[in-house]
Amino acid sequence: MTPVLRWTVADEGFWVAEAEGSYAGTVDRQGKHHYVRNGYGEYIGDYATLPAAQVALAARSTDRRTRWLHR
């Protein structure tokens, strides 16, 4: 299940995500690119649109949380 991310605009072109009260990552727009990092600062990817970047972070947030819970 994809977590519900709550987004805040921290600065122009910079969004911060929160999931269940915890920091989940960022999207940083640089020109036409949207660079995504998860809550651990790991690079997720480069996306053409903000919605695509947000979906990618939500999908990876689930994977990371699942791996962490099952260690």
CHARMM internal coordinates of N, CA and C (Angstrom, degrees):
IC EDIT
DIST 1 N 1 CA 1.4445
DIST 1 CA 1 C 1.5317
ANGL 1 N 1 CA 1 C 109.13
DIST 1 C 2 N 1.3207
ANGL 1 CA 1 C 2 N 116.21
DIHE 1 N 1 CA 1 C 2 N 131.61
DIST 2 N 2 CA 1.4549
ANGL 1 C 2 N 2 CA 121.52
DIHE 1 CA 1 C 2 N 2 CA -179.92
DIST 2 CA 2 C 1.5266
ANGL 2 N 2 CA 2 C 109.77
DIHE 1 C 2 N 2 CA 2 C -75.52
DIST 2 C 3 N 1.3253
ANGL 2 CA 2 C 3 N 117.53
DIHE 2 N 2 CA 2 C 3 N 128.54
DIST 3 N 3 CA 1.4637
ANGL 2 C 3 N 3 CA 119.08
DIHE 2 CA 2 C 3 N 3 CA -179.96
DIST 3 CA 3 C 1.5243
ANGL 3 N 3 CA 3 C 111.32
DIHE 2 C 3 N 3 CA 3 C -68.91
DIST 3 C 4 N 1.3023
ANGL 3 CA 3 C 4 N 116.28
DIHE 3 N 3 CA 3 C 4 N 153.47
DIST 4 N 4 CA 1.4535
ANGL 3 C 4 N 4 CA 121.14
DIHE 3 CA 3 C 4 N 4 CA 174.77
DIST 4 CA 4 C 1.5190
ANGL 4 N 4 CA 4 C 107.09
DIHE 3 C 4 N 4 CA 4 C -84.03
DIST 4 C 5 N 1.3129
ANGL 4 CA 4 C 5 N 115.27
DIHE 4 N 4 CA 4 C 5 N 118.17
DIST 5 N 5 CA 1.4575
ANGL 4 C 5 N 5 CA 119.81
DIHE 4 CA 4 C 5 N 5 CA 178.89
DIST 5 CA 5 C 1.5190
ANGL 5 N 5 CA 5 C 108.70
DIHE 4 C 5 N 5 CA 5 C -98.66
DIST 5 C 6 N 1.2974
ANGL 5 CA 5 C 6 N 115.46
DIHE 5 N 5 CA 5 C 6 N 137.39
DIST 6 N 6 CA 1.4585
ANGL 5 C 6 N 6 CA 122.53
DIHE 5 CA 5 C 6 N 6 CA 176.07
DIST 6 CA 6 C 1.5227
ANGL 6 N 6 CA 6 C 106.51
DIHE 5 C 6 N 6 CA 6 C -103.66
DIST 6 C 7 N 1.3280
ANGL 6 CA 6 C 7 N 116.20
DIHE 6 N 6 CA 6 C 7 N 124.67
DIST 7 N 7 CA 1.4619
ANGL 6 C 7 N 7 CA 121.12
DIHE 6 CA 6 C 7 N 7 CA -173.99
DIST 7 CA 7 C 1.5195
ANGL 7 N 7 CA 7 C 112.00
DIHE 6 C 7 N 7 CA 7 C -105.34
DIST 7 C 8 N 1.3255
ANGL 7 CA 7 C 8 N 115.21
DIHE 7 N 7 CA 7 C 8 N 139.48
DIST 8 N 8 CA 1.4548
ANGL 7 C 8 N 8 CA 122.94
DIHE 7 CA 7 C 8 N 8 CA 175.57
DIST 8 CA 8 C 1.5219
ANGL 8 N 8 CA 8 C 108.23
DIHE 7 C 8 N 8 CA 8 C -127.42
DIST 8 C 9 N 1.3272
ANGL 8 CA 8 C 9 N 116.54
DIHE 8 N 8 CA 8 C 9 N 135.84
DIST 9 N 9 CA 1.4695
ANGL 8 C 9 N 9 CA 120.22
DIHE 8 CA 8 C 9 N 9 CA 173.99
DIST 9 CA 9 C 1.5187
ANGL 9 N 9 CA 9 C 106.74
DIHE 8 C 9 N 9 CA 9 C -84.12
DIST 9 C 10 N 1.3307
ANGL 9 CA 9 C 10 N 115.44
DIHE 9 N 9 CA 9 C 10 N 109.35
DIST 10 N 10 CA 1.4690
ANGL 9 C 10 N 10 CA 120.89
DIHE 9 CA 9 C 10 N 10 CA -178.04
DIST 10 CA 10 C 1.5303
ANGL 10 N 10 CA 10 C 111.24
DIHE 9 C 10 N 10 CA 10 C -84.17
DIST 10 C 11 N 1.3183
ANGL 10 CA 10 C 11 N 115.82
DIHE 10 N 10 CA 10 C 11 N -30.25
DIST 11 N 11 CA 1.4593
ANGL 10 C 11 N 11 CA 121.99
DIHE 10 CA 10 C 11 N 11 CA -179.62
DIST 11 CA 11 C 1.5231
ANGL 11 N 11 CA 11 C 106.28
DIHE 10 C 11 N 11 CA 11 C -162.75
DIST 11 C 12 N 1.3061
ANGL 11 CA 11 C 12 N 117.42
DIHE 11 N 11 CA 11 C 12 N 169.20
DIST 12 N 12 CA 1.4577
ANGL 11 C 12 N 12 CA 119.41
DIHE 11 CA 11 C 12 N 12 CA 178.90
DIST 12 CA 12 C 1.5247
ANGL 12 N 12 CA 12 C 109.68
DIHE 11 C 12 N 12 CA 12 C -60.60
DIST 12 C 13 N 1.3428
ANGL 12 CA 12 C 13 N 116.28
DIHE 12 N 12 CA 12 C 13 N 120.51
DIST 13 N 13 CA 1.4569
ANGL 12 C 13 N 13 CA 121.10
DIHE 12 CA 12 C 13 N 13 CA 179.67
DIST 13 CA 13 C 1.5163
ANGL 13 N 13 CA 13 C 114.57
DIHE 12 C 13 N 13 CA 13 C 78.84
DIST 13 C 14 N 1.3287
ANGL 13 CA 13 C 14 N 117.44
DIHE 13 N 13 CA 13 C 14 N 15.09
DIST 14 N 14 CA 1.4734
ANGL 13 C 14 N 14 CA 120.14
DIHE 13 CA 13 C 14 N 14 CA -178.58
DIST 14 CA 14 C 1.5323
ANGL 14 N 14 CA 14 C 109.41
DIHE 13 C 14 N 14 CA 14 C -137.75
DIST 14 C 15 N 1.3318
ANGL 14 CA 14 C 15 N 116.23
DIHE 14 N 14 CA 14 C 15 N 115.90
DIST 15 N 15 CA 1.4611
ANGL 14 C 15 N 15 CA 122.67
DIHE 14 CA 14 C 15 N 15 CA -177.76
DIST 15 CA 15 C 1.5229
ANGL 15 N 15 CA 15 C 109.85
DIHE 14 C 15 N 15 CA 15 C -114.47
DIST 15 C 16 N 1.3200
ANGL 15 CA 15 C 16 N 115.90
DIHE 15 N 15 CA 15 C 16 N 141.83
DIST 16 N 16 CA 1.4678
ANGL 15 C 16 N 16 CA 122.13
DIHE 15 CA 15 C 16 N 16 CA 178.70
DIST 16 CA 16 C 1.5239
ANGL 16 N 16 CA 16 C 108.00
DIHE 15 C 16 N 16 CA 16 C -117.75
DIST 16 C 17 N 1.3298
ANGL 16 CA 16 C 17 N 115.82
DIHE 16 N 16 CA 16 C 17 N 133.96
DIST 17 N 17 CA 1.4622
ANGL 16 C 17 N 17 CA 121.59
DIHE 16 CA 16 C 17 N 17 CA -178.67
DIST 17 CA 17 C 1.5205
ANGL 17 N 17 CA 17 C 111.01
DIHE 16 C 17 N 17 CA 17 C -106.86
DIST 17 C 18 N 1.3284
ANGL 17 CA 17 C 18 N 114.50
DIHE 17 N 17 CA 17 C 18 N 146.16
DIST 18 N 18 CA 1.4645
ANGL 17 C 18 N 18 CA 122.68
DIHE 17 CA 17 C 18 N 18 CA 176.83
DIST 18 CA 18 C 1.5315
ANGL 18 N 18 CA 18 C 107.41
DIHE 17 C 18 N 18 CA 18 C -131.74
DIST 18 C 19 N 1.3192
ANGL 18 CA 18 C 19 N 116.39
DIHE 18 N 18 CA 18 C 19 N 138.40
DIST 19 N 19 CA 1.4683
ANGL 18 C 19 N 19 CA 121.95
DIHE 18 CA 18 C 19 N 19 CA 177.33
DIST 19 CA 19 C 1.5202
ANGL 19 N 19 CA 19 C 108.44
DIHE 18 C 19 N 19 CA 19 C -130.56
DIST 19 C 20 N 1.3120
ANGL 19 CA 19 C 20 N 115.84
DIHE 19 N 19 CA 19 C 20 N 122.22
DIST 20 N 20 CA 1.4606
ANGL 19 C 20 N 20 CA 121.67
DIHE 19 CA 19 C 20 N 20 CA 178.59
DIST 20 CA 20 C 1.5307
ANGL 20 N 20 CA 20 C 111.88
DIHE 19 C 20 N 20 CA 20 C 52.59
DIST 20 C 21 N 1.3287
ANGL 20 CA 20 C 21 N 116.30
DIHE 20 N 20 CA 20 C 21 N 39.97
DIST 21 N 21 CA 1.4618
ANGL 20 C 21 N 21 CA 121.50
DIHE 20 CA 20 C 21 N 21 CA 177.25
DIST 21 CA 21 C 1.5120
ANGL 21 N 21 CA 21 C 115.74
DIHE 20 C 21 N 21 CA 21 C 82.55
DIST 21 C 22 N 1.3308
ANGL 21 CA 21 C 22 N 117.82
DIHE 21 N 21 CA 21 C 22 N 1.64
DIST 22 N 22 CA 1.4679
ANGL 21 C 22 N 22 CA 121.05
DIHE 21 CA 21 C 22 N 22 CA -179.11
DIST 22 CA 22 C 1.5248
ANGL 22 N 22 CA 22 C 110.89
DIHE 21 C 22 N 22 CA 22 C -116.46
DIST 22 C 23 N 1.3216
ANGL 22 CA 22 C 23 N 115.31
DIHE 22 N 22 CA 22 C 23 N 149.03
DIST 23 N 23 CA 1.4626
ANGL 22 C 23 N 23 CA 121.70
DIHE 22 CA 22 C 23 N 23 CA 176.62
DIST 23 CA 23 C 1.5183
ANGL 23 N 23 CA 23 C 108.70
DIHE 22 C 23 N 23 CA 23 C -60.20
DIST 23 C 24 N 1.3524
ANGL 23 CA 23 C 24 N 117.14
DIHE 23 N 23 CA 23 C 24 N 130.35
DIST 24 N 24 CA 1.4593
ANGL 23 C 24 N 24 CA 120.84
DIHE 23 CA 23 C 24 N 24 CA -176.57
DIST 24 CA 24 C 1.5193
ANGL 24 N 24 CA 24 C 113.88
DIHE 23 C 24 N 24 CA 24 C -115.90
DIST 24 C 25 N 1.3331
ANGL 24 CA 24 C 25 N 118.26
DIHE 24 N 24 CA 24 C 25 N -17.86
DIST 25 N 25 CA 1.4574
ANGL 24 C 25 N 25 CA 119.66
DIHE 24 CA 24 C 25 N 25 CA 178.99
DIST 25 CA 25 C 1.5056
ANGL 25 N 25 CA 25 C 112.69
DIHE 24 C 25 N 25 CA 25 C 144.83
DIST 25 C 26 N 1.3465
ANGL 25 CA 25 C 26 N 114.66
DIHE 25 N 25 CA 25 C 26 N -169.59
DIST 26 N 26 CA 1.4612
ANGL 25 C 26 N 26 CA 120.51
DIHE 25 CA 25 C 26 N 26 CA -175.85
DIST 26 CA 26 C 1.5171
ANGL 26 N 26 CA 26 C 111.82
DIHE 25 C 26 N 26 CA 26 C -141.45
DIST 26 C 27 N 1.3310
ANGL 26 CA 26 C 27 N 114.26
DIHE 26 N 26 CA 26 C 27 N 159.43
DIST 27 N 27 CA 1.4612
ANGL 26 C 27 N 27 CA 122.90
DIHE 26 CA 26 C 27 N 27 CA 166.86
DIST 27 CA 27 C 1.5258
ANGL 27 N 27 CA 27 C 105.61
DIHE 26 C 27 N 27 CA 27 C -125.17
DIST 27 C 28 N 1.3186
ANGL 27 CA 27 C 28 N 115.47
DIHE 27 N 27 CA 27 C 28 N 126.67
DIST 28 N 28 CA 1.4634
ANGL 27 C 28 N 28 CA 122.31
DIHE 27 CA 27 C 28 N 28 CA -178.11
DIST 28 CA 28 C 1.5347
ANGL 28 N 28 CA 28 C 108.05
DIHE 27 C 28 N 28 CA 28 C -120.11
DIST 28 C 29 N 1.3367
ANGL 28 CA 28 C 29 N 116.62
DIHE 28 N 28 CA 28 C 29 N 112.34
DIST 29 N 29 CA 1.4673
ANGL 28 C 29 N 29 CA 120.70
DIHE 28 CA 28 C 29 N 29 CA 179.76
DIST 29 CA 29 C 1.5231
ANGL 29 N 29 CA 29 C 109.06
DIHE 28 C 29 N 29 CA 29 C -86.26
DIST 29 C 30 N 1.3211
ANGL 29 CA 29 C 30 N 114.30
DIHE 29 N 29 CA 29 C 30 N 125.68
DIST 30 N 30 CA 1.4588
ANGL 29 C 30 N 30 CA 122.24
DIHE 29 CA 29 C 30 N 30 CA 175.96
DIST 30 CA 30 C 1.5292
ANGL 30 N 30 CA 30 C 106.51
DIHE 29 C 30 N 30 CA 30 C -129.19
DIST 30 C 31 N 1.3174
ANGL 30 CA 30 C 31 N 116.25
DIHE 30 N 30 CA 30 C 31 N 101.37
DIST 31 N 31 CA 1.4650
ANGL 30 C 31 N 31 CA 119.67
DIHE 30 CA 30 C 31 N 31 CA -175.72
DIST 31 CA 31 C 1.5209
ANGL 31 N 31 CA 31 C 109.73
DIHE 30 C 31 N 31 CA 31 C 66.79
DIST 31 C 32 N 1.3296
ANGL 31 CA 31 C 32 N 116.77
DIHE 31 N 31 CA 31 C 32 N -123.80
DIST 32 N 32 CA 1.4681
ANGL 31 C 32 N 32 CA 121.54
DIHE 31 CA 31 C 32 N 32 CA 179.93
DIST 32 CA 32 C 1.5301
ANGL 32 N 32 CA 32 C 112.29
DIHE 31 C 32 N 32 CA 32 C -93.50
DIST 32 C 33 N 1.3031
ANGL 32 CA 32 C 33 N 117.69
DIHE 32 N 32 CA 32 C 33 N 5.47
DIST 33 N 33 CA 1.4639
ANGL 32 C 33 N 33 CA 122.08
DIHE 32 CA 32 C 33 N 33 CA -177.03
DIST 33 CA 33 C 1.5267
ANGL 33 N 33 CA 33 C 110.76
DIHE 32 C 33 N 33 CA 33 C -104.59
DIST 33 C 34 N 1.3265
ANGL 33 CA 33 C 34 N 115.79
DIHE 33 N 33 CA 33 C 34 N 146.10
DIST 34 N 34 CA 1.4672
ANGL 33 C 34 N 34 CA 122.31
DIHE 33 CA 33 C 34 N 34 CA 175.09
DIST 34 CA 34 C 1.5288
ANGL 34 N 34 CA 34 C 106.62
DIHE 33 C 34 N 34 CA 34 C -123.13
DIST 34 C 35 N 1.3247
ANGL 34 CA 34 C 35 N 116.29
DIHE 34 N 34 CA 34 C 35 N 102.49
DIST 35 N 35 CA 1.4609
ANGL 34 C 35 N 35 CA 121.90
DIHE 34 CA 34 C 35 N 35 CA -177.13
DIST 35 CA 35 C 1.5243
ANGL 35 N 35 CA 35 C 109.54
DIHE 34 C 35 N 35 CA 35 C -88.38
DIST 35 C 36 N 1.3219
ANGL 35 CA 35 C 36 N 115.66
DIHE 35 N 35 CA 35 C 36 N 131.01
DIST 36 N 36 CA 1.4636
ANGL 35 C 36 N 36 CA 121.62
DIHE 35 CA 35 C 36 N 36 CA -175.95
DIST 36 CA 36 C 1.5172
ANGL 36 N 36 CA 36 C 110.51
DIHE 35 C 36 N 36 CA 36 C -112.81
DIST 36 C 37 N 1.3385
ANGL 36 CA 36 C 37 N 114.95
DIHE 36 N 36 CA 36 C 37 N 135.13
DIST 37 N 37 CA 1.4677
ANGL 36 C 37 N 37 CA 122.24
DIHE 36 CA 36 C 37 N 37 CA 172.77
DIST 37 CA 37 C 1.5179
ANGL 37 N 37 CA 37 C 107.47
DIHE 36 C 37 N 37 CA 37 C -130.24
DIST 37 C 38 N 1.3215
ANGL 37 CA 37 C 38 N 115.48
DIHE 37 N 37 CA 37 C 38 N 141.76
DIST 38 N 38 CA 1.4644
ANGL 37 C 38 N 38 CA 119.27
DIHE 37 CA 37 C 38 N 38 CA 179.37
DIST 38 CA 38 C 1.5291
ANGL 38 N 38 CA 38 C 110.64
DIHE 37 C 38 N 38 CA 38 C -81.66
DIST 38 C 39 N 1.3077
ANGL 38 CA 38 C 39 N 116.43
DIHE 38 N 38 CA 38 C 39 N -176.20
DIST 39 N 39 CA 1.4566
ANGL 38 C 39 N 39 CA 122.19
DIHE 38 CA 38 C 39 N 39 CA -177.56
DIST 39 CA 39 C 1.5171
ANGL 39 N 39 CA 39 C 114.50
DIHE 38 C 39 N 39 CA 39 C -66.47
DIST 39 C 40 N 1.3281
ANGL 39 CA 39 C 40 N 116.96
DIHE 39 N 39 CA 39 C 40 N -9.68
DIST 40 N 40 CA 1.4681
ANGL 39 C 40 N 40 CA 121.79
DIHE 39 CA 39 C 40 N 40 CA 177.73
DIST 40 CA 40 C 1.5261
ANGL 40 N 40 CA 40 C 111.21
DIHE 39 C 40 N 40 CA 40 C -102.14
DIST 40 C 41 N 1.3409
ANGL 40 CA 40 C 41 N 115.98
DIHE 40 N 40 CA 40 C 41 N 2.71
DIST 41 N 41 CA 1.4547
ANGL 40 C 41 N 41 CA 120.77
DIHE 40 CA 40 C 41 N 41 CA -179.05
DIST 41 CA 41 C 1.5135
ANGL 41 N 41 CA 41 C 114.12
DIHE 40 C 41 N 41 CA 41 C 83.14
DIST 41 C 42 N 1.3229
ANGL 41 CA 41 C 42 N 117.26
DIHE 41 N 41 CA 41 C 42 N 6.15
DIST 42 N 42 CA 1.4584
ANGL 41 C 42 N 42 CA 121.23
DIHE 41 CA 41 C 42 N 42 CA -179.70
DIST 42 CA 42 C 1.5253
ANGL 42 N 42 CA 42 C 110.30
DIHE 41 C 42 N 42 CA 42 C -78.22
DIST 42 C 43 N 1.3140
ANGL 42 CA 42 C 43 N 115.98
DIHE 42 N 42 CA 42 C 43 N 136.74
DIST 43 N 43 CA 1.4603
ANGL 42 C 43 N 43 CA 122.19
DIHE 42 CA 42 C 43 N 43 CA 179.70
DIST 43 CA 43 C 1.5284
ANGL 43 N 43 CA 43 C 109.48
DIHE 42 C 43 N 43 CA 43 C -69.12
DIST 43 C 44 N 1.3336
ANGL 43 CA 43 C 44 N 116.38
DIHE 43 N 43 CA 43 C 44 N 127.24
DIST 44 N 44 CA 1.4655
ANGL 43 C 44 N 44 CA 121.85
DIHE 43 CA 43 C 44 N 44 CA 178.59
DIST 44 CA 44 C 1.5164
ANGL 44 N 44 CA 44 C 110.68
DIHE 43 C 44 N 44 CA 44 C -98.66
DIST 44 C 45 N 1.3267
ANGL 44 CA 44 C 45 N 117.20
DIHE 44 N 44 CA 44 C 45 N -44.18
DIST 45 N 45 CA 1.4557
ANGL 44 C 45 N 45 CA 119.03
DIHE 44 CA 44 C 45 N 45 CA 179.69
DIST 45 CA 45 C 1.5068
ANGL 45 N 45 CA 45 C 112.74
DIHE 44 C 45 N 45 CA 45 C 165.29
DIST 45 C 46 N 1.3287
ANGL 45 CA 45 C 46 N 113.78
DIHE 45 N 45 CA 45 C 46 N -177.71
DIST 46 N 46 CA 1.4610
ANGL 45 C 46 N 46 CA 124.30
DIHE 45 CA 45 C 46 N 46 CA -178.33
DIST 46 CA 46 C 1.5213
ANGL 46 N 46 CA 46 C 106.49
DIHE 45 C 46 N 46 CA 46 C -120.66
DIST 46 C 47 N 1.3264
ANGL 46 CA 46 C 47 N 117.16
DIHE 46 N 46 CA 46 C 47 N 125.85
DIST 47 N 47 CA 1.4589
ANGL 46 C 47 N 47 CA 122.07
DIHE 46 CA 46 C 47 N 47 CA -175.07
DIST 47 CA 47 C 1.5209
ANGL 47 N 47 CA 47 C 110.08
DIHE 46 C 47 N 47 CA 47 C -126.42
DIST 47 C 48 N 1.3338
ANGL 47 CA 47 C 48 N 115.75
DIHE 47 N 47 CA 47 C 48 N 151.82
DIST 48 N 48 CA 1.4610
ANGL 47 C 48 N 48 CA 121.63
DIHE 47 CA 47 C 48 N 48 CA -176.71
DIST 48 CA 48 C 1.5235
ANGL 48 N 48 CA 48 C 113.08
DIHE 47 C 48 N 48 CA 48 C -76.25
DIST 48 C 49 N 1.3439
ANGL 48 CA 48 C 49 N 116.93
DIHE 48 N 48 CA 48 C 49 N -26.72
DIST 49 N 49 CA 1.4653
ANGL 48 C 49 N 49 CA 119.50
DIHE 48 CA 48 C 49 N 49 CA -176.89
DIST 49 CA 49 C 1.5221
ANGL 49 N 49 CA 49 C 110.58
DIHE 48 C 49 N 49 CA 49 C -131.59
DIST 49 C 50 N 1.3200
ANGL 49 CA 49 C 50 N 115.35
DIHE 49 N 49 CA 49 C 50 N 157.59
DIST 50 N 50 CA 1.4659
ANGL 49 C 50 N 50 CA 120.27
DIHE 49 CA 49 C 50 N 50 CA 176.27
DIST 50 CA 50 C 1.5244
ANGL 50 N 50 CA 50 C 111.62
DIHE 49 C 50 N 50 CA 50 C -62.43
DIST 50 C 51 N 1.3395
ANGL 50 CA 50 C 51 N 120.24
DIHE 50 N 50 CA 50 C 51 N -46.23
DIST 51 N 51 CA 1.4716
ANGL 50 C 51 N 51 CA 118.80
DIHE 50 CA 50 C 51 N 51 CA 179.19
DIST 51 CA 51 C 1.5352
ANGL 51 N 51 CA 51 C 112.91
DIHE 50 C 51 N 51 CA 51 C -58.77
DIST 51 C 52 N 1.3186
ANGL 51 CA 51 C 52 N 117.30
DIHE 51 N 51 CA 51 C 52 N -39.64
DIST 52 N 52 CA 1.4729
ANGL 51 C 52 N 52 CA 119.97
DIHE 51 CA 51 C 52 N 52 CA 178.47
DIST 52 CA 52 C 1.5262
ANGL 52 N 52 CA 52 C 110.77
DIHE 51 C 52 N 52 CA 52 C -64.37
DIST 52 C 53 N 1.3158
ANGL 52 CA 52 C 53 N 116.69
DIHE 52 N 52 CA 52 C 53 N -40.43
DIST 53 N 53 CA 1.4627
ANGL 52 C 53 N 53 CA 121.26
DIHE 52 CA 52 C 53 N 53 CA 178.65
DIST 53 CA 53 C 1.5306
ANGL 53 N 53 CA 53 C 110.76
DIHE 52 C 53 N 53 CA 53 C -65.02
DIST 53 C 54 N 1.3176
ANGL 53 CA 53 C 54 N 116.90
DIHE 53 N 53 CA 53 C 54 N -42.32
DIST 54 N 54 CA 1.4641
ANGL 53 C 54 N 54 CA 120.79
DIHE 53 CA 53 C 54 N 54 CA -179.89
DIST 54 CA 54 C 1.5212
ANGL 54 N 54 CA 54 C 111.59
DIHE 53 C 54 N 54 CA 54 C -65.26
DIST 54 C 55 N 1.3270
ANGL 54 CA 54 C 55 N 117.50
DIHE 54 N 54 CA 54 C 55 N -40.75
DIST 55 N 55 CA 1.4678
ANGL 54 C 55 N 55 CA 121.20
DIHE 54 CA 54 C 55 N 55 CA 177.53
DIST 55 CA 55 C 1.5263
ANGL 55 N 55 CA 55 C 110.41
DIHE 54 C 55 N 55 CA 55 C -64.04
DIST 55 C 56 N 1.3234
ANGL 55 CA 55 C 56 N 116.74
DIHE 55 N 55 CA 55 C 56 N -41.52
DIST 56 N 56 CA 1.4687
ANGL 55 C 56 N 56 CA 120.54
DIHE 55 CA 55 C 56 N 56 CA 179.67
DIST 56 CA 56 C 1.5213
ANGL 56 N 56 CA 56 C 111.01
DIHE 55 C 56 N 56 CA 56 C -61.62
DIST 56 C 57 N 1.3239
ANGL 56 CA 56 C 57 N 117.22
DIHE 56 N 56 CA 56 C 57 N -41.91
DIST 57 N 57 CA 1.4630
ANGL 56 C 57 N 57 CA 119.68
DIHE 56 CA 56 C 57 N 57 CA 179.44
DIST 57 CA 57 C 1.5195
ANGL 57 N 57 CA 57 C 110.66
DIHE 56 C 57 N 57 CA 57 C -67.17
DIST 57 C 58 N 1.3091
ANGL 57 CA 57 C 58 N 117.72
DIHE 57 N 57 CA 57 C 58 N -41.79
DIST 58 N 58 CA 1.4652
ANGL 57 C 58 N 58 CA 120.59
DIHE 57 CA 57 C 58 N 58 CA 178.73
DIST 58 CA 58 C 1.5266
ANGL 58 N 58 CA 58 C 110.66
DIHE 57 C 58 N 58 CA 58 C -60.45
DIST 58 C 59 N 1.3192
ANGL 58 CA 58 C 59 N 117.39
DIHE 58 N 58 CA 58 C 59 N -43.19
DIST 59 N 59 CA 1.4679
ANGL 58 C 59 N 59 CA 121.26
DIHE 58 CA 58 C 59 N 59 CA -179.95
DIST 59 CA 59 C 1.5199
ANGL 59 N 59 CA 59 C 111.13
DIHE 58 C 59 N 59 CA 59 C -65.16
DIST 59 C 60 N 1.3203
ANGL 59 CA 59 C 60 N 117.36
DIHE 59 N 59 CA 59 C 60 N -41.75
DIST 60 N 60 CA 1.4692
ANGL 59 C 60 N 60 CA 120.67
DIHE 59 CA 59 C 60 N 60 CA 179.85
DIST 60 CA 60 C 1.5117
ANGL 60 N 60 CA 60 C 111.90
DIHE 59 C 60 N 60 CA 60 C -73.32
DIST 60 C 61 N 1.3208
ANGL 60 CA 60 C 61 N 117.80
DIHE 60 N 60 CA 60 C 61 N -29.40
DIST 61 N 61 CA 1.4650
ANGL 60 C 61 N 61 CA 120.89
DIHE 60 CA 60 C 61 N 61 CA 177.52
DIST 61 CA 61 C 1.5122
ANGL 61 N 61 CA 61 C 109.96
DIHE 60 C 61 N 61 CA 61 C -61.50
DIST 61 C 62 N 1.3223
ANGL 61 CA 61 C 62 N 116.49
DIHE 61 N 61 CA 61 C 62 N -39.66
DIST 62 N 62 CA 1.4631
ANGL 61 C 62 N 62 CA 121.40
DIHE 61 CA 61 C 62 N 62 CA 177.77
DIST 62 CA 62 C 1.5178
ANGL 62 N 62 CA 62 C 110.32
DIHE 61 C 62 N 62 CA 62 C -64.22
DIST 62 C 63 N 1.3377
ANGL 62 CA 62 C 63 N 117.14
DIHE 62 N 62 CA 62 C 63 N -47.30
DIST 63 N 63 CA 1.4627
ANGL 62 C 63 N 63 CA 120.94
DIHE 62 CA 62 C 63 N 63 CA -178.98
DIST 63 CA 63 C 1.5193
ANGL 63 N 63 CA 63 C 110.73
DIHE 62 C 63 N 63 CA 63 C -59.57
DIST 63 C 64 N 1.3202
ANGL 63 CA 63 C 64 N 117.02
DIHE 63 N 63 CA 63 C 64 N -46.37
DIST 64 N 64 CA 1.4689
ANGL 63 C 64 N 64 CA 121.60
DIHE 63 CA 63 C 64 N 64 CA -176.48
DIST 64 CA 64 C 1.5310
ANGL 64 N 64 CA 64 C 110.52
DIHE 63 C 64 N 64 CA 64 C -65.03
DIST 64 C 65 N 1.3501
ANGL 64 CA 64 C 65 N 116.48
DIHE 64 N 64 CA 64 C 65 N -44.69
DIST 65 N 65 CA 1.4560
ANGL 64 C 65 N 65 CA 119.75
DIHE 64 CA 64 C 65 N 65 CA -178.54
DIST 65 CA 65 C 1.5360
ANGL 65 N 65 CA 65 C 109.58
DIHE 64 C 65 N 65 CA 65 C -64.22
DIST 65 C 66 N 1.3261
ANGL 65 CA 65 C 66 N 116.25
DIHE 65 N 65 CA 65 C 66 N -40.81
DIST 66 N 66 CA 1.4607
ANGL 65 C 66 N 66 CA 120.01
DIHE 65 CA 65 C 66 N 66 CA -179.86
DIST 66 CA 66 C 1.5259
ANGL 66 N 66 CA 66 C 110.54
DIHE 65 C 66 N 66 CA 66 C -63.34
DIST 66 C 67 N 1.3258
ANGL 66 CA 66 C 67 N 117.40
DIHE 66 N 66 CA 66 C 67 N -44.38
DIST 67 N 67 CA 1.4703
ANGL 66 C 67 N 67 CA 119.63
DIHE 66 CA 66 C 67 N 67 CA 178.89
DIST 67 CA 67 C 1.5244
ANGL 67 N 67 CA 67 C 110.11
DIHE 66 C 67 N 67 CA 67 C -62.88
DIST 67 C 68 N 1.3186
ANGL 67 CA 67 C 68 N 117.55
DIHE 67 N 67 CA 67 C 68 N -41.45
DIST 68 N 68 CA 1.4587
ANGL 67 C 68 N 68 CA 120.90
DIHE 67 CA 67 C 68 N 68 CA -178.25
DIST 68 CA 68 C 1.5241
ANGL 68 N 68 CA 68 C 110.41
DIHE 67 C 68 N 68 CA 68 C -65.79
DIST 68 C 69 N 1.3181
ANGL 68 CA 68 C 69 N 118.34
DIHE 68 N 68 CA 68 C 69 N -42.79
DIST 69 N 69 CA 1.4596
ANGL 68 C 69 N 69 CA 121.48
DIHE 68 CA 68 C 69 N 69 CA -178.00
DIST 69 CA 69 C 1.5193
ANGL 69 N 69 CA 69 C 112.96
DIHE 68 C 69 N 69 CA 69 C -66.39
DIST 69 C 70 N 1.3401
ANGL 69 CA 69 C 70 N 116.84
DIHE 69 N 69 CA 69 C 70 N -27.67
DIST 70 N 70 CA 1.4517
ANGL 69 C 70 N 70 CA 119.44
DIHE 69 CA 69 C 70 N 70 CA -176.10
DIST 70 CA 70 C 1.5229
ANGL 70 N 70 CA 70 C 114.17
DIHE 69 C 70 N 70 CA 70 C -100.34
DIST 70 C 71 N 1.2922
ANGL 70 CA 70 C 71 N 118.39
DIHE 70 N 70 CA 70 C 71 N 15.67
DIST 71 N 71 CA 1.4780
ANGL 70 C 71 N 71 CA 121.11
DIHE 70 CA 70 C 71 N 71 CA 177.03
DIST 71 CA 71 C 1.5007
ANGL 71 N 71 CA 71 C 109.84
DIHE 70 C 71 N 71 CA 71 C -79.16
END
COOR INIT
IC SEED 1 N 1 CA 1 C
IC BUILD
